[in-house]
């Protein structure tokens, strides 16, 4: 028979563990910063117009939208696609957006109904409406999307295609030029069957010159039409030509780089959970010159866009924290917009300029803005949990630690009772 004292100890541990967990959840929620979803804090009080592409709400593949914010107000929202990505306001006031949607009957080599990806043009006036669409069918809806589309001078669009891992130009609804990544990287037999390179961004940075983000290779390419790749940012340190992969300590699965000028690029270094500005050194290598790991007392969690604004500040899309934050060079928050907490914003443009080609640069080599820091074991656990589940925004390493302690106490109490009962 189990002793009463051991059973009492087991009960006490279970109760203590439950109280610890309740205190962690209740205290964290009570002490969370005040504010309503969608609210904006702005140190200057100026109205800031921002265009946001939301990949999904609570899921990567459902509940997407294009949203326009005018100061503290949401001016309009277009939610007809399950996912939206990069957004750009055109000269005529319409909005260009990369998207993915299902339910199509025109499926090419794939069984109907299927998903298609490409771009949409949205007319926001008098109410948002899709007025033009160009797309192509994809095998699956995962890692096959057009994440980025940009207008070209004189008409036409340049797109980053993850289904066939290529850069293409579309004019009058027809593909007029393409660059295939297989000319540089060793391709699998059929790139559409796997998430091979995940080419997720292309920007025109000059006449027939493009900046391309090859996410899974941790590299940025300067691509010249007619010449191919003319420069590699974060080249393979081992000189591997068959399967070149950049140093993950420099860039790790990045998104939405911005060309600041010859020798400087700003990047949302997503899987390193930071924003980094890289400068070309005299030796031709690219090294971090400015790093920001968090802002407003909150570490970044999978940031996927960073734009250097004409006013010299930086606009950052902090995806898993569901916020758009503007900071100065020291990392101080100038303005912040909190989206509904389950949203997954992909990219944001501050209007009227949007993402520019060229911009001011920060610091000297090795300087660092306000860093969020990292706690061994706890920070990786928190990142893993936030990738799997939409955690409340106030959850931090302290809450993870307290939760683990609670689970240990409850588990110990239950284990003690079980062992004593069967002795």
N, C-alpha and C positions, 0 to 999 in steps of 0.2 A: 504493500500500500504506500502511496506517496505521502510524504510528511506534509503536514499542514503548512509548515513554514515555507517549504519550497514552493507550494502552490500559491501561497500569498505573495512570494517574491515574483513568481511568474505573472500573477495578476497585476502586480504593481508595475512591472516592466511594460506590460501591454497598455495599461492606462497611461503611464508616463509617455510612451511612444505616441499614443493617439493625441494626448494633450500637446505634445511637441509639434505634431503635424498640423493640428488645428490652429495652434499659435502661429506657426509659420505661414499658413495660408491666410488666416484672418489678419495677422499683423502686417503681412506684405501688402494685402489689398488695402488695408486702412492707411498705410503710410505711403502708398503709391502717389506720385505727383498728381495734383488736381488737374482736370482738363477734360474736355469732351472730345470724342472722336471727330476728326475733321477740323478741330480748332487750330488757329494760327497764332503764334506769338511773334511779334515783330518789334525789335528794339526801336526802329525809327518811326513806326506807325504808317509807313508808306504802303499803299496797295500794291501787292505783287501778283502778277498774273502768271499762272503756271499750268502747263499742259502735262498730264500724267498718263502713261500707259500702264494699266493694271493687268497683270498676267492672270490673276484669279483671286477668288475670295475663299479661303479655307481649303483650296486645292490648287494645284498648278494648272489644272485643265478645266476649270469651271468658274463661272462668275466674273469673267474678264470685262474690262470696260476701258473706254477713253474718257478721261475727266478733265474738265477745265475749271480752274479755281481763280476767282477774282478777289484778291485780298482774302478775307475770312470766309467768303461765300463760295459754294460750289455753283458755278454758273450753268453747267450742263454736263450730261453724262450720256454716252452712247454704249449700251451693253449688249448688242445683238450677237457678238461673237463670244464663244467660251473663253478665248484668250486673246489679249492684245499685247503687243510688245513695244517697239520703238515708235515714237510719235513725233511728227514734224508739222508745224504750221506753214502752209504754202503762202505765196505772195498774195493770192486772191482771198485769203482768210480761211480757206478750207484746210482740213487736217488729213495728212497722210499717215497711215498706220500699218505696221506689219500685223498679221493676224493668222489664226488657225480656227477652222470650224468644220463641223461634220454634217452628215445628212445629204451629201451630194450624190447625184446619179451619174454624172460624167466623171468616170474614174480611171480612164485609160487602162493600164494593165492590171488594175486592182478590182476586187469585187465590190459592187455597189450594195448599199450606200457606203461612201468612203469620206475621209477627211481631205480637205484641200487647204493649202497655205499660199500666201502671197501678200498682196497689199490691198487696202481699201482707202477710198477717199471719202471723207465725211464732211458734209455741209452742215455747220452748226446753226444756221439761220433759216427760218425762225425757230426751228427745233432740230436737234441733231438727226441726220439722215444719211445713210450710205448711198452715195450717188454714183460710185464707180468701183469696180472690183476687177482685179486680175489675180489668177491663182492657178495652181497645178495640183494634181492628186498626189497623195503620199501614202506610203505603206502603212504607217501607224501615226498616231497623233503625238507620240513621245519622241523628243529629240530629232524632229524632222521639220521644224518650223522655219519660216522666214522671220528671223528675229529683227532684222534691220532692213529698211528701205529708205533711200535718200533721193531727192529730186536732183536732176542734172541741168546745167544751164542749157537753155534752148529747147528743153523738153526731154522726156525720157526719165527713167529711174534706174538706179543701181541697187541690186539686192544681194544679200548674203543668204545663201541657200544651204541649209544643213542636211536636207534629204540627199542631195547629190554632191555635197561638199564642193561648192563652186561659188564664184562671183559672176553675176550676169547683169547685162544691161537690157532693159525692156523699153522699146520705143513703139508707140502706136499699137500696143498689145502684142508685139512680137519680140522674141529674143534676138538681139542683133549682135551680141558679143558675149563671150563667157571665158572665164579662166577656171580651169579645173585643178583642184588641190593635188590630184594624182600626178601632176607634172613635177611636184616637189616632194611629196610624201608618198611612201609606199602604201598603196591602197589595198584594202581587202577585195575579194572577188566581186562583191556587190556592196557598195557603201550604204545602200538603203536598208540593209538588214541589220545594221548595228550603229551605235553612236560612236562613229569613228573619230572625227576631228572636231565636230560641233562648232563650225565657223559661225560666229554669232554677231559680227559687226563689220560694216564697211563704211568708210567715210571718204568722200572726194577731198583730197588735200591739195590738188593742183590740176593742171591740164593733163588728163589721162593718167593721173596718179591717185592711188587709193591706199588708205590705211586699213588693214584687214586684221581682225582678231581671230586667231586659231586657238580656241579655248583649250582643247585637250592636249595641245602641244605646248601650252604656256608661252605662246609666242605672238608677237605682232609682226606683220609683214608690210613693207612698203612695196606695193605692186604697181608696175607701170605697164600700161596697155601697149602691146607690141614688144615689150622687153621681158615681161615676167617679173619675178621677185628681184628687187634691186637693193633691199636692205632688210635685215632681220633684227628685231629687237628681242633680246633674251635668246640669243643663239644657243644651240646645244653646247654645253661646256666641254663635252667629250669629243666634239667634232663628228658625231654620228651623222652620216649622210643618208643612211637607209631609213632610220626612224628618229629624226631630230626632235628633241624635246628640251625646252628651256628649263633653267634652274627654278624650281618651285619656291625658293626663298626670295626670288626676284618678282616673279609673277606666278600665280597658281589659279588656273581656271578663271581668268579675268573676263570682264564685260566692258563694252562701251568706252573704248579709249578715245581721248580727244587730242588731236594734233595741235600742240601749242606753238609750234614753229620748228624750224630745222634744229634738231638737237634737244627737243623737250616734248614729252608726252605725259598726259594725265590719265590715270587708269583706275577703274574700280577693280581692285585686286581681290576678287570675291572670296575665294576659299582661304585666303590669308586674312580675311575679315578686316580689310583696311583700304584706304585710298592712298595711292602712291604716285608721286611725280618722278619720272625717270629722266635723267639727262645723259646725253652722249658724252663720254669721256674722250680725252685726247687719243687714247688707244683705239677708239671706235666702239668700245663696250658701252652698255647702258647700265647705269646704277641709280639707286634711289637717291634723290636729292631732298625729298620732303615726304613724310609719312604721317598719316592720321589714322588712328585706330579707334577713335570714338569722339563723341561730341555731346555736350550738354549733360555730362555725367553718365553717359550710356555708351557702352562699347558697340561698335558696329556689328551687325549680324548679317553677313552675306550681302554687302553693298554691291549694286549692279550698275550704277551709273554715277559719273562725276563730271561736272562741267565747270570750267573756269569762266566766270561771268564777266561781262564788260566792265563791271564795277570793281573787279579784282578779287571778289569773293569766289567761293566754290559751292556749287549746288550738288548735293549728294542724295542719291536714292538708296536708303537703308532698308533693304527689302524685308527681311524677316522681323524687323522692328516696326514695319509698316509706317515709315515716316519719310518725309522729304525735309532735309535740313540744309540751311545755308550757313557757311562758316567763313571767317576771315583766315588770314595766313597763320595766326596763332592758334587756330582751332576754336575760337570763341563763337558761339551760336549767335547769328544775326537774326535769323528767322527760322521757324520750324512749323511744319504742318504734320499733324498726326492723322493718318487715315484710320478708318474703321479697323479694329485691331486684327481682324482675320484677313485683311487685304494683303496681296503680294504685289506691290508696285514694282514695275520693271525699269522704267526710264522716265525722267522728267525733264522738261524744257522750260526755262524761264523766258517768258515773252517780253518784248517782241523779237529779241535776237535769236532765241533758241540756242542750239549747240553751234558755236562758231568754229571756224578753222583759224587757228592762231589765237593767242591770248597771253596775258601776263604770266610770268613764271615766279615760283616761290623759292626763296632761300638759296643757300649754298649746299654743296654736296654733303649729305649726312645729317642735315637739320631735320628736326622732327616737330610736328605740331602736337596738340594735346592728345596724349595716348590713353587708350582705355585700359591697357595692361592685360595680363593673363594670369590665371591661377592654375598651377599644375593640377591635373586630373579633373578638377571641377569645371574649368572652362571648356575642355573638350566634351565632357558629359553634357553640359548645358547646350553646346552647339549641336550635338547629336540629337538631343531631345527636341530642340527647336526646329530641327530639320524634319522631324517625324510628326510633331504635334504643334499646333499653333498655341504656344504658351502665352499667358498674360504678359504684357510688356514689362511689368515690374519684376518679373522673376529674374534673379541673379544668382551668382555663385553661392552667396550666403544661404539662399533658400534651397539650393540643391544640397548643400552640406546639411542643413537642418532636416531636410526630407530624408536623406540617407541615414542620419542618426535616428530619426523616428522609425524607419523601417528596421534598422538593426535592433532597436529596443523592442519593438513588437515581435520581430522574429525570435529574439532571444527569449522573450516571455513565453511565447507559444511553444518554442522548442523545449523549454524547461518543464512546462506542464506535460508535454507529450512524453518526455523521457521519464519523468517521475511516475506518470500514470502506468507505464508499461514495465516498470521495474518489478 
